[in-house]
Amino acid sequence: MSHPREEAIREMLKGQHFMHHLGFQITNIEDGLVIGAMNLEQFAFQHFGRVHGGVIMTAADLVMGFAAYTRAPETAKVVTLDLHQNFLASGKGDQLMAIGRVLKTGSRIIYCEAEIFTVEQNHKTLIGKAASNMAVIP
């Protein structure tokens, strides 16, 4: 089920140049929930052949930030206040998937969490959990 502001959010996504550079795409936008994914190419891995932590954190930040947008007032902007990332397993696979959820909506702060997975031959591995406070800017 899509979100009433999905079209406006997708328009905002056009300005996410770093996201596009990585090949990360938002696949689902629902109320308080955003899912995105990207194919894992050589540039996304660090020297041990695992997904780079910066790629994982970027994916988490994107899905949490846009999940927060689904709960923010229509004319407001949302920016990341803080980002806490736990790396749970080394990431290896064909695709990276991130699921961002709003857990608490306040008038000025929206608290979100994300789960980040690698996918290899339809097998998902949880490689990270993240949490963030998103500031609502009127």
C-alpha positions as CSV (number, residue, x, y, z in Angstrom):
1,M,0.0,0.0,0.0
2,S,1.5,3.3,-1.0
3,H,1.7,6.5,1.0
4,P,-0.4,9.6,0.0
5,R,2.8,11.7,-0.2
6,E,4.7,9.0,-2.3
7,E,4.7,11.2,-5.4
8,A,6.2,14.2,-3.5
9,I,8.8,12.0,-1.8
10,R,9.8,10.4,-5.1
11,E,10.2,13.9,-6.5
12,M,12.5,14.7,-3.5
13,L,14.5,11.5,-4.2
14,K,15.5,13.0,-7.6
15,G,17.8,15.4,-5.7
16,Q,19.6,12.5,-3.8
17,H,22.6,12.5,-6.0
18,F,24.8,10.3,-3.8
19,M,22.1,7.8,-3.5
20,H,21.9,7.6,-7.3
21,H,25.6,7.4,-7.6
22,L,25.5,4.3,-5.4
23,G,22.7,2.8,-7.4
24,F,20.5,2.7,-4.3
25,Q,16.7,2.8,-5.1
26,I,13.7,3.2,-2.9
27,T,11.4,0.4,-3.7
28,N,8.6,0.8,-1.1
29,I,7.1,3.9,0.6
30,E,4.4,3.4,3.2
31,D,3.3,5.1,6.3
32,G,6.3,5.0,8.6
33,L,8.1,2.4,6.4
34,V,10.6,2.8,3.6
35,I,12.5,0.0,1.9
36,G,15.4,0.4,-0.5
37,A,18.0,-1.8,-2.3
38,M,21.0,-1.7,-4.5
39,N,23.1,-4.1,-6.4
40,L,26.5,-4.7,-4.8
41,E,29.3,-3.8,-7.2
42,Q,33.0,-3.8,-6.6
43,F,33.1,-0.2,-5.4
44,A,30.8,-1.0,-2.5
45,F,33.3,-3.4,-0.9
46,Q,36.2,-2.7,1.4
47,H,39.6,-4.4,1.1
48,F,38.5,-7.6,2.8
49,G,35.7,-8.0,0.1
50,R,32.9,-7.1,2.5
51,V,30.4,-4.3,2.2
52,H,32.0,-1.0,3.3
53,G,30.6,0.5,6.5
54,G,29.9,3.8,4.8
55,V,27.6,2.1,2.3
56,I,25.7,0.4,5.1
57,M,25.3,3.6,7.0
58,T,24.2,5.5,3.9
59,A,21.5,3.0,3.1
60,A,20.3,3.1,6.7
61,D,20.2,6.9,6.8
62,L,18.3,7.0,3.5
63,V,15.5,4.7,4.5
64,M,15.2,6.2,8.0
65,G,15.1,9.7,6.7
66,F,12.5,9.0,4.1
67,A,10.4,6.9,6.5
68,A,10.5,10.1,8.7
69,Y,9.2,12.1,5.8
70,T,6.1,10.0,5.7
71,R,5.2,11.2,9.2
72,A,6.4,14.9,8.9
73,P,4.1,17.8,8.1
74,E,3.7,18.3,4.4
75,T,5.7,21.6,4.3
76,A,8.4,20.4,6.7
77,K,12.0,19.3,5.9
78,V,13.6,16.4,7.7
79,V,17.3,16.2,8.6
80,T,19.4,13.6,10.4
81,L,20.2,14.7,14.0
82,D,22.2,11.6,14.9
83,L,22.9,8.1,13.5
84,H,23.9,5.1,15.5
85,Q,25.0,2.0,13.5
86,N,25.7,-1.5,14.8
87,F,27.5,-3.8,12.4
88,L,26.3,-7.3,13.2
89,A,28.0,-9.4,10.5
90,S,30.3,-8.9,7.6
91,G,28.4,-8.2,4.4
92,K,28.8,-10.3,1.3
93,G,26.2,-10.8,-1.4
94,D,24.7,-9.6,-4.7
95,Q,22.4,-7.0,-3.2
96,L,22.0,-4.8,-0.2
97,M,18.5,-4.2,1.2
98,A,17.6,-1.6,3.9
99,I,14.3,-1.3,5.8
100,G,13.6,1.9,7.7
101,R,10.8,2.3,10.2
102,V,9.4,5.1,12.3
103,L,9.1,4.1,15.9
104,K,8.0,7.4,17.5
105,T,6.7,10.5,15.9
106,G,7.1,13.8,17.9
107,S,6.4,17.3,16.7
108,R,10.1,18.1,16.4
109,I,11.9,14.8,16.5
110,I,11.1,11.5,14.7
111,Y,12.8,8.4,16.0
112,C,13.6,5.7,13.4
113,E,15.3,2.3,13.2
114,A,16.7,0.4,10.2
115,E,17.7,-3.1,9.4
116,I,20.3,-3.7,6.7
117,F,20.7,-7.0,4.9
118,T,22.8,-8.5,2.2
119,V,21.0,-10.8,-0.2
120,E,22.7,-13.7,-2.0
121,Q,20.7,-16.2,-4.0
122,N,17.4,-15.2,-2.2
123,H,19.1,-15.7,1.2
124,K,19.0,-12.6,3.4
125,T,21.6,-12.0,6.1
126,L,21.1,-9.3,8.7
127,I,24.4,-7.3,8.7
128,G,23.4,-4.2,10.6
129,K,20.9,-2.3,12.8
130,A,20.7,1.4,13.0
131,A,18.8,4.1,15.0
132,S,18.4,7.8,14.3
133,N,16.7,10.9,15.5
134,M,15.4,12.9,12.6
135,A,14.7,16.6,13.2
136,V,11.6,18.1,11.7
137,I,12.3,21.6,10.3
138,P,9.2,23.7,9.7
